[in-house]
C-alpha cells in the first residue's frame, strides 16, 4: 500500500511541475496516470492496521493538499467516505432494535454500544438525540450522524472532509477545540463547553471528546455534542 501511495505522490509532483511549465501534453498524460493509482489505493480492502492507517492518512493528506479546489475537495471527500463506510461503519445484517437490555445484552450506554472496537454502528448512532462526529488528524470530519447533519442543515455526505473550524468558528477552534483535539490525538479524553446561537436560540453545547481507535490505530477523535437551553441569569434591564 505504501509503495502505491509513494508512487502517486511522485507522479503528483511531476504533474504540478508540468502545470507550472504549462506543458499541456505532459499534464494530460500524468493526469491519466493518477486515476488508476487512486483506484488501486482506495479500491483495496486491507486487513492490517498499518495499511488501513496509510489509506486514511493518504486521503486526509490529499484533502489538505487540494483544499483550495472545491471540485477536488468533493472528489476527495467521496474517496474518504468510501474508507469510512468500509472500515468504520460496515453494514450489519441483523442489527438489534434499541430498547431495554435483555439477558446477556450489553448494559453500557447507547453511545458505548454504538462505538465499539473502532466500529461505528451507523443505524444506532442515527437514532440518538446527541450530535456525533469523528474528526481526523488534520481536523477534518470523517463521520457525522444524522442528528448533527440535521442540526447544521447540511447533508451528511457534504460534511465529510470539511474542516471542523467551519462549524465552531475560527477563534473558538484555535483557542478551545484545537488544543483539546490535540490532547485526544495523544490519547486523552477531554471536553469543551460553550454557548452559541443555534437557530435563533442561545444554547449551551457540551462537547465531549475521546480518542477513536481501531486495532490500536488512531483514527481520530469521537465528539459527542449535547445541547441544553442557556439558563444563565440575564442582567436586569
RODO-2510 file (C-alpha; in nm, 4 decimals, decimal comma):
residues 237
     n   res          X          Y          Z
     1     x     0,0000     0,0000     0,0000
     2     x     0,2736     0,2457     0,0943
     3     x     0,4523     0,1799    -0,2366
     4     x     0,1365     0,2767    -0,4278
     5     x     0,0984     0,5912    -0,2192
     6     x     0,4618     0,6895    -0,2729
     7     x     0,4225     0,6349    -0,6473
     8     x     0,1111     0,8542    -0,6508
     9     x     0,2882     1,1433    -0,4772
    10     x     0,5852     1,1099    -0,7117
    11     x     0,3566     1,1357    -1,0152
    12     x     0,1577     1,4122    -0,8459
    13     x     0,4757     1,6151    -0,8002
    14     x     0,5621     1,5683    -1,1666
    15     x     0,2102     1,6816    -1,2576
    16     x     0,2444     2,0039    -1,0579
    17     x     0,5760     2,0768    -1,2303
    18     x     0,4198     2,0143    -1,5723
    19     x     0,1348     2,2519    -1,4840
    20     x     0,3842     2,5187    -1,3774
    21     x     0,5676     2,4803    -1,7095
    22     x     0,2340     2,4925    -1,8950
    23     x     0,3206     2,1623    -2,0644
    24     x    -0,0305     2,0599    -2,1639
    25     x     0,0633     1,7281    -2,3249
    26     x     0,2612     1,6057    -2,0218
    27     x    -0,0050     1,7373    -1,7851
    28     x    -0,2745     1,5360    -1,9620
    29     x    -0,0547     1,2259    -1,9686
    30     x     0,0285     1,2421    -1,5964
    31     x    -0,3309     1,3194    -1,5067
    32     x    -0,4381     0,9976    -1,6792
    33     x    -0,1803     0,8012    -1,4784
    34     x    -0,3099     0,9276    -1,1440
    35     x    -0,6669     0,7948    -1,1726
    36     x    -0,5665     0,4244    -1,1842
    37     x    -0,3380     0,4832    -0,8853
    38     x    -0,6240     0,6376    -0,6875
    39     x    -0,8434     0,3412    -0,7792
    40     x    -0,5752     0,0968    -0,6651
    41     x    -0,5205     0,2791    -0,3349
    42     x    -0,8863     0,3230    -0,2404
    43     x    -1,0183     0,0067    -0,4030
    44     x    -0,8121    -0,2256    -0,1854
    45     x    -0,9748    -0,3577     0,1332
    46     x    -0,6844    -0,4040     0,3728
    47     x    -0,6704    -0,6184     0,6851
    48     x    -0,3608    -0,4955     0,8694
    49     x    -0,3747    -0,1810     1,0819
    50     x    -0,0731    -0,0196     0,9156
    51     x    -0,2230    -0,0313     0,5665
    52     x    -0,5609     0,0945     0,6886
    53     x    -0,3933     0,3852     0,8643
    54     x    -0,1905     0,4579     0,5487
    55     x    -0,5118     0,4762     0,3433
    56     x    -0,6749     0,7187     0,5879
    57     x    -0,3602     0,9310     0,6129
    58     x    -0,3314     0,9462     0,2340
    59     x    -0,6974     1,0502     0,1991
    60     x    -0,6523     1,3289     0,4527
    61     x    -0,3224     1,4450     0,3013
    62     x    -0,4911     1,4648    -0,0381
    63     x    -0,7795     1,6655     0,1081
    64     x    -0,5380     1,9111     0,2665
    65     x    -0,3234     1,9354    -0,0474
    66     x    -0,6200     2,0234    -0,2692
    67     x    -0,8291     2,2133    -0,0126
    68     x    -0,8464     2,5243    -0,2332
    69     x    -1,0098     2,3404    -0,5250
    70     x    -1,3765     2,2758    -0,4447
    71     x    -1,4199     2,0127    -0,7174
    72     x    -1,1179     1,8241    -0,5841
    73     x    -1,2467     1,8563    -0,2275
    74     x    -1,5759     1,6933    -0,3290
    75     x    -1,3938     1,4112    -0,5079
    76     x    -1,1512     1,3541    -0,2231
    77     x    -1,4261     1,3664     0,0385
    78     x    -1,6072     1,0949    -0,1586
    79     x    -1,2912     0,8819    -0,1547
    80     x    -1,2596     0,9362     0,2195
    81     x    -1,6235     0,8366     0,2619
    82     x    -1,5521     0,5002     0,0963
    83     x    -1,2932     0,4281     0,3656
    84     x    -1,5319     0,5279     0,6442
    85     x    -1,8047     0,3013     0,5063
    86     x    -1,5613     0,0140     0,4560
    87     x    -1,3789     0,0184     0,7877
    88     x    -1,5752     0,2256     1,0382
    89     x    -1,9436     0,1867     0,9521
    90     x    -1,9881    -0,1561     0,7901
    91     x    -2,3423    -0,2648     0,7157
    92     x    -2,4857    -0,5151     0,9650
    93     x    -2,7274    -0,7850     0,8616
    94     x    -2,9066    -0,8393     1,1915
    95     x    -2,8837    -0,5217     1,3979
    96     x    -3,0851    -0,5406     1,7196
    97     x    -3,3513    -0,2816     1,7767
    98     x    -3,2731    -0,0408     2,0589
    99     x    -3,4592    -0,0889     2,3838
   100     x    -3,4210    -0,2283     2,7307
   101     x    -3,1240    -0,4665     2,7516
   102     x    -3,2157    -0,8281     2,7766
   103     x    -3,0306    -1,1208     2,9287
   104     x    -2,6698    -1,1213     2,8122
   105     x    -2,7171    -0,7892     2,6334
   106     x    -2,4623    -0,5101     2,6762
   107     x    -2,5597    -0,2858     2,9694
   108     x    -2,3376     0,0043     2,8557
   109     x    -2,4661     0,3398     2,7328
   110     x    -2,6168     0,3684     2,3825
   111     x    -2,3110     0,5582     2,2596
   112     x    -2,0744     0,2955     2,4017
   113     x    -2,2802     0,0259     2,2310
   114     x    -2,2746     0,2163     1,9016
   115     x    -1,8992     0,2754     1,9110
   116     x    -1,7197    -0,0468     1,9845
   117     x    -1,3729    -0,1711     1,8822
   118     x    -1,3336     0,1083     1,6292
   119     x    -1,6626     0,0287     1,4516
   120     x    -1,9452     0,2808     1,4216
   121     x    -2,2987     0,1403     1,4364
   122     x    -2,4455     0,3949     1,1971
   123     x    -2,8065     0,2809     1,2393
   124     x    -2,7891     0,3187     1,6169
   125     x    -2,5954     0,6469     1,6100
   126     x    -2,8607     0,7960     1,3815
   127     x    -3,1280     0,7242     1,6436
   128     x    -2,9515     0,9212     1,9160
   129     x    -3,0501     1,2768     2,0058
   130     x    -2,6830     1,3662     2,0630
   131     x    -2,4762     1,5038     1,7768
   132     x    -2,1939     1,2602     1,6938
   133     x    -1,8802     1,3365     1,4924
   134     x    -1,5465     1,1753     1,4250
   135     x    -1,2687     1,4248     1,3493
   136     x    -0,9450     1,3008     1,1959
   137     x    -0,5906     1,4312     1,2418
   138     x    -0,5886     1,7429     1,0263
   139     x    -0,9177     1,8434     1,1945
   140     x    -1,1403     1,7251     0,9107
   141     x    -1,4691     1,5431     0,9592
   142     x    -1,4638     1,1693     0,8939
   143     x    -1,8149     1,0892     1,0129
   144     x    -2,1351     1,2638     1,1203
   145     x    -2,4573     1,1113     1,2419
   146     x    -2,7911     1,2268     1,1032
   147     x    -2,8739     1,4313     1,4146
   148     x    -2,5690     1,6518     1,3642
   149     x    -2,6334     1,6899     0,9912
   150     x    -2,9944     1,7948     1,0522
   151     x    -2,8892     2,0479     1,3149
   152     x    -2,6417     2,2020     1,0696
   153     x    -2,8920     2,1664     0,7824
   154     x    -2,6239     2,0061     0,5665
   155     x    -2,6433     1,6576     0,4065
   156     x    -2,4148     1,4110     0,5822
   157     x    -2,2145     1,3324     0,2699
   158     x    -2,1320     1,7016     0,2328
   159     x    -1,9888     1,7199     0,5854
   160     x    -1,7246     1,4531     0,5265
   161     x    -1,3882     1,6113     0,4543
   162     x    -1,4785     1,9589     0,5790
   163     x    -1,2758     2,1325     0,8494
   164     x    -1,4311     2,1374     1,1969
   165     x    -1,3322     2,5042     1,2244
   166     x    -1,6012     2,5892     0,9676
   167     x    -1,8704     2,4927     1,2182
   168     x    -1,7335     2,6103     1,5527
   169     x    -1,5726     2,9333     1,4307
   170     x    -1,2067     3,0068     1,3718
   171     x    -1,1475     3,1790     1,7077
   172     x    -1,3094     2,9002     1,9098
   173     x    -1,1302     2,6375     1,7034
   174     x    -0,7875     2,7896     1,7654
   175     x    -0,8375     2,8612     2,1344
   176     x    -1,0563     2,5745     2,2538
   177     x    -1,1103     2,2950     2,0038
   178     x    -0,7621     2,2555     1,8569
   179     x    -0,5779     2,2226     2,1914
   180     x    -0,8325     1,9711     2,3183
   181     x    -0,8394     1,7730     1,9942
   182     x    -0,4597     1,7554     2,0030
   183     x    -0,4773     1,6136     2,3567
   184     x    -0,7209     1,3489     2,2336
   185     x    -0,4909     1,2561     1,9454
   186     x    -0,2326     1,1865     2,2162
   187     x    -0,4726     0,9517     2,3956
   188     x    -0,6536     1,1744     2,6485
   189     x    -1,0254     1,2375     2,6887
   190     x    -1,1470     1,5923     2,7413
   191     x    -1,4411     1,8271     2,6847
   192     x    -1,5328     2,1790     2,5756
   193     x    -1,8450     2,3664     2,6919
   194     x    -1,9599     2,6873     2,5263
   195     x    -2,2700     2,8888     2,4439
   196     x    -2,3744     2,9530     2,0863
   197     x    -2,6636     3,0783     1,8775
   198     x    -2,8371     2,7854     1,7098
   199     x    -3,1482     2,8508     1,5037
   200     x    -3,2005     3,1894     1,6728
   201     x    -3,1804     3,0322     2,0203
   202     x    -2,8940     3,0549     2,2687
   203     x    -2,7869     2,7040     2,3665
   204     x    -2,5142     2,5618     2,5851
   205     x    -2,3195     2,2963     2,3981
   206     x    -2,1124     2,0415     2,5858
   207     x    -1,8700     1,8659     2,3524
   208     x    -1,7111     1,5506     2,4969
   209     x    -1,4002     1,4319     2,3124
   210     x    -1,2344     1,0913     2,3312
   211     x    -0,9781     0,9021     2,1194
   212     x    -1,1302     0,6820     1,8491
   213     x    -0,9100     0,3866     1,7649
   214     x    -0,9295     0,0640     1,5735
   215     x    -0,6849    -0,2184     1,6426
   216     x    -0,4630     0,0286     1,8334
   217     x    -0,4569     0,2536     1,5241
   218     x    -0,5561     0,6158     1,5925
   219     x    -0,8386     0,7006     1,3528
   220     x    -0,9499     1,0285     1,5044
   221     x    -1,1449     1,1861     1,7884
   222     x    -1,5050     1,0994     1,8750
   223     x    -1,7092     1,4112     1,9530
   224     x    -2,0392     1,3808     2,1386
   225     x    -2,2213     1,7148     2,1400
   226     x    -2,5114     1,7633     2,3822
   227     x    -2,7312     2,0736     2,3691
   228     x    -2,9178     2,2322     2,6600
   229     x    -3,1025     2,5602     2,6967
   230     x    -2,8962     2,8519     2,8272
   231     x    -3,0213     2,9054     3,1853
   232     x    -2,7661     3,1654     3,2829
   233     x    -2,9215     3,4691     3,4513
   234     x    -2,9515     3,7806     3,2392
   235     x    -2,8652     4,1176     3,3927
   236     x    -3,1659     4,3251     3,4895
   237     x    -3,2661     4,5906     3,2394
***
